[in-house]
């Protein structure tokens, strides 16, 4: 059994980008922990930030329960202003050192959203530290921007319905943008185009290129 650490810039990025793969790890007996770097307070769509934090963190916990994720942590970095700061690098270094993950999943470095790119940079800078003895495999997932250079494909067909259920747990976001429909289409496309002879739904990942 292995250990998996997922970095999610906002609540919902993890389940959108790699929810099926997360579930596969859990079914295989791996321990999965998720860090929500921000609480998505800028995505309240008219709700004040304090209430948005409460709602989105509650939704993230519910989604984690659906997938049976072992642990979630909220770092409360500012939404829209996430930085690969010395503080965050040190904090991630401590987490990697204590948890010793075999694999890290993070949003890819060509994502259109600034926070998503910052999350990838945070992982890159942390793993470059001489003091970071643990060197996990890093796979980067897609949310806002489709990956161009595919390096890893996971057939998530057995887990697609549970993944969509986890995405729909983020009600505050799905009522504005139908992430469930959108990602179902993307995962179906990835399965049809890239997972043959696998099932009809797949998630794809790229290598660490920062």
N, C-alpha and C positions, 0 to 999 in steps of 0.2 A: 504494500500500500504506500502511496506517495502523498506528498503535500503540495497543495496548489494555492497560490496567492493571486487574487484578482484585484487590479487597481481600476476603479471606476471613477472618472472625473465627476460624475453626477449620479444620483440615484436613477436608475433605469439603464444606464449605458452598459452595465455588465450583462443584464439579461437580454438586451437588444443585440449586443455584439457577440456574446458567447454563452448565452443561457443554455443552449443544447449541449455544448461541450462541458459546461459546468456540471450539468446533470449526469452526463456520461461518466465524468470523473467520480462523482458520488456513488453511482451504481457500481462502479468498479472497486469501490472501497477506499478511494482517496479522501483525504481531509481537505476541504475547500474553505478558505477564508476570504472575505471581501473587504477592501478598504474603500469607503466613499470619501473621496478627497474633498469635495464640497457637498453641500446639502441641497444644491439646486435652487437656492432662494431667489435667483433672478428669473426663474421659470414659473412664477406664480400666476401669470395671466390675469392680473388685476387683484390678486390676494396679497396682503402685506407680507413682508419678508419673514417675520417671526412665525406667522401662521403657516406660510409656505414651507418653512423648515420642518415644522411639526408634521404637516401632512406628508411631505415627501419622505421623511425618515420613517414614518409609520408605514408607508407604501413599500419602502425598500425592505423593511423587516418582514412584511407579509410575503413579498416576492421571494425572499430568502427562505422563508418557511415552506413555501410551495416547492422549491427546488431542494430543500433540506440542506442548505448551506450551514456549516458548523458555526461560523462566527462572522459578524459584521461589525465594523468600526467606522465611526464618523469623525473625520478630522476637522471639519468645519472651516476649511479654507474658503476664501471669498469666491463666490461663483462669478466667473468671467474674468477673474484676476489671479488664477492659480499660477504659482511660480515654482520652478525647481530651485527653491531657496536653500540656503545652508541649513536652516531649521528643518525643512521638509526632507532634505537629503539625509540628515542625521537621524531623523525619526524613522525614515524608511530603512536606513542601515540597521538600526536597532531591531526593527521588525524582522528583517531578513535574517539577521544574526540569531535571533531567538527562535523564530519559527522554522528556519532552514527549509524554505520551499524548494521543491524539485523543478517547478514550473511557475513562471509569472506570466499572467495575461494582462495586457494594457492596450489602450487605444493606440492606433498606429500613428506614426510620426508625420504622415501627410494628410491628416484629417483637417477639414476646413475649420473646425472649432478650435480656438486658441487653447482652451483648457485641455482638450484632448491631446494636442501636441505637447503641452507642458507636462502632462502625465507621462508621456513617453520619454521626454527629456529627463524627468525626475528619475525614472528607472535607469536610464543610461548613465547619468552622472553618479548615481549611487553605486552601481556595479563597477564603475571605474575606480572607486576608492580603493587604495591598496589594502585598507583594513577590512574590506568586504571579502572575507574568505569564501563564503558561500557563493557559487556561481551558477544560478539556476538557468535553465533554458527559458528564453523569453519569446513568447508568441504575441503578435500585435493583431488586434481585431478591428473590424470596421463598424462604424456607426453612421456618421454623417457623410463620409466620403468613401466610395468603393475602393478597395485595394486593387492595385494594378498588377503587382508581381506576387502571385500566389505561391507560397512555399509549403503550405500545410492545409489539408482538407480533412474535415471531420464529418462523417455521415451522421446527422442528428435526427434522422427519420423516426427512430423509436421515441424521441423525446420532444418532437416538435409541438405536440399539443400541450405538454406541461410547460414548455418554454413560452408559448403564447399565453397560457394562463398566468404565468409570472409577469409577463409584460403588461397584461390587463390589470394586474394588481396596482399598477401605477395609473390609477383612474384619473388623477388630476392632469396627467399629460395626454393620455389616450383620448380624453374627451375633446382635446384641442387638435391633436395630431394623431392619426390612426397608425401608431407605431406597430401595432399588431398586424394589421393588414400589409403595411409596407415591408416589414421584415419577413413576413411569410412569403411575400413575392420574391424578395431578394434571396432568401434561403432556398426557395423552390428553383430559382434560376441557377444558383450555385450548384444545387444538386443535379439539375438537368445537364448543365454545361461542363461541370468539373468533377462530379463524384462518380461517374460511370466506371465500373459497374455497380456502384453503391446505390443507396436509396434515393428517393426524389428530393430530399431536403439535406442541405449541407451548410456548414459554416466554414469560412476560409480565413487563413491567417498568413501573415508575412513575417519575415525575419527582421531582426533588430538592425536598423540601418543608420541610426543617428551617428 
